[in-house]
Amino acid sequence: MVQSGHFGLGVSTMQRSISSLTRNADALAAIWSGGERTDLPYLWLRDNCGCSECRVVQTTEKRFHIYRVPRDLKPGKVSVEHAGSEDEALSIAWPDGHRTRYRSSEIHGLLSLSHIDLRYWDGRFQPTRFDYRRFLASDRAAAELIEEFLRTGVCVLVDAPTEPDSSEQLATRLGPIREVLFERIHNVKVDPKGYNIAHTDLAVAPHNDFTSYTWLPNVQALHMLVNECEGGESIVLDGFGLLEELRSEHPDKFEVLCAVPVPFRIFSDEYECYAVNPMVELDRDGNVRLLRFNTAQMQAVPLSEPRLVEFYAAYHELSRRVNSPGAQVTFRLEGGQILLCAGHRVLHGRKALRSTGRRHLQDAYFEHDNVRNHPRLLRRTGRIRGRQNPSKP
């Protein structure tokens, strides 16, 4: 029988009833009590069998290989069983004598992949604030913060330590730090020898970091240790929200940003970091999954690019939207506060510094996959109960 641990946390606990089953050429057609139809391909049913012959009991990993059965596999016998208070089960006997059993609730829980409904925002938004110590100490608080972070791409931790390199503590919730060239934990202070604009007192326009990597860091923790400087207010904006508006209003410009490769570069006396990729990247469903936007590090698109004029019209429009005050959220990040940003989605920046007061920010990078999967671990191990559902607003 399929183990709920193997199929994760999206399995529904609601009672589901199969009204009828019909054998077709390649699949069973299941009609649910609500009238919906689900086609269950025979190879899918055999491939996902959860019995101890098909899976490693210790790890739940699959050890069955699909080539071991015929491509035109069909079941020998199919029945729906009822076992007391448990929901009904679909039982299948295969021609080679193997038996597979699924609870109907398990099948219903596998109808689609879980997803997150993103919450887009503009300059009227303010990031939700969470207590740093509770985030580290409480599994429930950690799950709540991560759910908010997955929906909006940004939040702020308050009452955090102010000792240098204390961002290392976040690894217990966010996973290991992703190291990049330059510093493991990057120190942002005014420095006449600094290798980028963040080390000056100038304003830093909204951007995401390390666009000069093909896979740029996708979670960033900007940890303010001390801020006694006038000015330097933090800026964040929702890049995905802006891109969805652009796609709706100017689909041609959006398409160009997805197609034309753009070079980005950051370097110092010791390191060189350079990559060429389009500004916008889509997932398999056509949703935006990555925005690369860093005016300071963008290099010249080659004159041989056949769509150069189209690209610049689109880039101009996106730049106008990024720099619109109505898109930008501005606030002061104080000492002992950490701004968490989804680096593929949220652009961040700061206003110019207006005094020479002490200001020391450290930032570190993490992987979005590790953050996203942390609540799954907490539920699977019983450290939190119930199903967190970031797809619901």
Phi, psi and omega in degrees: 000144179297131178270135182297332177297325180290317186272009169082200193256007181269000182289128182286143175263359179287147178289126179239138184238133175267119182280322182203158177232138177231131177277126173246186186299316186239357188204159167273136174259113180259128175255123181275166183299335178273001178098351180288154179244137174232124174273128182245094181301141183299319179294324176297314180299319180286320185293329185260015177303136184254016183286168184291343175283331186261344181227152174285116185301319184298323188243348186067007178290148181286134172240353175286141176243130190297334182295345184286351178239159181295149176300327181263033181306138174223147180289152174279316182216140179229135178211159174250123184252150175239131184230086175058232184279348178289154176290163186297161181230142174269120182248131184232127172256124182266159183303332181274006179095351179288147180238139179233140182223131177233136167287145182297327178294327177294316179298315181297326179289347181255015181295329181205164176287147175293152180215166180243125175276109182290144175255110178280154184211165180230199185293349178274353182281150170231132180300141177291142181254139181229148179284129184299312184293322177294322179301319180281327188269330187251122177297320180295317178296322178297317179296321180295316179297314183295323177300315178296319181296320180294327181281318188253338180083006184203144170197171183233132172263134181243163182057042177272163178297159178242013176279142178303143177068011177289351174299340176304330183296335182293343184298336179294337179249325187261356184088176184296149176298136173273117180276141175233175174300164185078230187263148174298311170244119191276127178267123180249103175219159174297123186213115181298345178257006182296153187263358174214175190297337179296341180270008175253180176265010181284160171296145177246114184293154179305136185197170161243155189277153173054044168298348178279004168256144174298320174244091184288157179306138186244005163221132181231132175250111178261104191256110179276116179275315178211140179217093178247019184260142172283144182080199179072022180301142181283149178231133171225153174209156185270096181297322180295320178298317178297320181292324177293323175296317180296317180298320181292320186269328182221072183301330179294318179292320178300316182297321180297319180295335177279346191249322188276122178288140184233131177275140174230145183215138167224142185205162172219188177296337185256334190228155176226129181224117188213134176208155181234117181205157174297157180293329184237135179233138183250155173271185186295339180265004180086008177275147178294129176240349182201130173243129174250112182215109179206092184301320184296327186255358178290134178258173182293127171290132185303143179295343179282352179297119186293338182252030186299317180295316177298317181301315183292329175296319180289316180298319178300316181294317178295318179298321178299318181290319179300322184266010176285129179303331181290346179265342191261135173261126183240133178202164179264126176266115184269166174302138183082018176235146182234124175266118176261126180233139169282106193293339178275349186242310190267128173268141180230158179194194177205158173280167181296149175280138185246004177209176181258018177299159182297135175212115182227113177245139172242138175231148180224157183244148179223172181257132182300323179302318180294320179293313183298325184272352182299315177298328176298317177299317182297322179286319182296324181270003177077013181282338167227152182252156177081169185256112170292134183232088181292356178280349178259132181289000000 
